[in-house]
Amino acid sequence: MALPILVKGKSELLSDIELQADINSSLNAIAQVQKAFGKYSIETPEIFNGNHRDFEHIKLVKDSELGSAFAFFIHRDEDGDRDKKWPKGKERQRNEIKGYQSSSETLKAKKSETHYIKWYLKIEKTFKITKAFCHFFQLKAVGSQNVEDPILTLSGVIERGKPQLQLQWWSADQSGRIFLADWEDCKDKWLICESLCHYAKDGSFKFSIRSVDGVLNIKKVQKLETWRKGFSFVRPKWGIYRSIAGVKQNMNSEDQILLNNILVKKI
């Protein structure tokens, strides 16, 4: 349900944000994302100088279950992180879509607000993870301080020799990891992900992930400091953001995920 709110002196209708891939549309993948999230919602290698510009990193593809999907590609040896040059030992890659300053107010959670976010994720069966971070989803703040770390991520990582999908969280002075599922159980199937996050110093999150084949059905709830001094707003990010520092030899030359049916609302 849309609710009228006042933003910078103007009345805006606060509506749910939905992004559904449509392979039959005249718009390409990036244009479909921009229509829902805004012009500068794309952080894909080919739009940045000095990056891998001769490849379409977000594509529309056919899917036997959902009809269409957004395919996100990442390349071990060609792709970087926007136009940023990371120092040796901190190298990383990014192919993400996001909310940002000029996005709809629905995509930007403020203090005391609650964000509900739902999306479908399919991880390619050959996707390789490492001991370094690889995020498929982030809740990330924008502001003047305390914004370097995310609040919450959905990540693939090898921890203590065990490949897994996990939640990773950060507060002002602590961080932690929550095991969700063995990596092999997460690949080559649609995962329905839901995040409910209340933004406050004494905030909380609820996260669930279930597979359409019924194998996975996981729910996690935790109290967490989800709002820190210096935050202006928190926005979601989807795609692939990963470290390649010291682990490239364990990666595929190309990896891929699929995304679709993104829903964002304030409740």
Steps between C-alpha positions, in 0.01 A plus 500: 500500500636841407525762776541876447814638667675835503853505358700824475183703504332301227232236524612163369297183471697229682439189292645152497794457264492195275755382246410207277710397203318506166694349213224606258529868589656754264718608795826320571594375847670819618213718379248282684699535823533876454126535442434345843798623705621815323761607244806449720396169657748299290851402608600267218852485349423616147378845602826600673820623337793265541273203564380208285287696253459266201261257674136527611523404868125514575288325239142389456474122466222246467423289803293181493335574836462879515489575127769769515787592729790741538834323456795659682847406373839553664842430346800411712765662283320793332252653743572757770306705754352794307792734415663455840857374527547288810847456650675165478347257745156665490400442135131441437230486233145631480194447283204636696173689482393722788291769654673839524447866594255580218310171510142483619459552875384138517855384425652718775429400858535764770534477879206322669371366166459137399596362160348185354694363203431185299682361198580184306861386467648213300873423533656330199593138577868558416535822706816482713538675832816541707605587854468869401167686501246466219177693561179442302292750700587790728321743727742791484476847652576835339610782727781699657655232723484133604403396145803296396352167611157374392228427752411160356611289205402171338836346417672189369823408675721206594530509879714244683516301178119489459344677198175663610239769457483726803378829639770743607416793728673806642422741783709797614749283690416137419445268206384145455408221263193277494507170312205449266570197282765286338614652173409198287139518621471863384608476138306452175159566655286803570534627855227727635663751734321732744650765725315702763721759668401758761747789512585617850783489753310210657381373162452150364484292187307196387629306201358198324613298203316210343553309179223434252587128511422491873848392612583827676271683743704710741403790727729715714409777746745722686512825692761733351613861505374580150529878522830671580607858552555673166251294298280691253317199358543128434448351155504143363751372244479181293747323272859386549755687711807298589862507603758351264801576719716190529227262379484546121667165444195332659241680285331429169580731211127589495223463756130578479186545708139567404267747672132579459176602670648768725251666735580782744254665737492693825267361763 
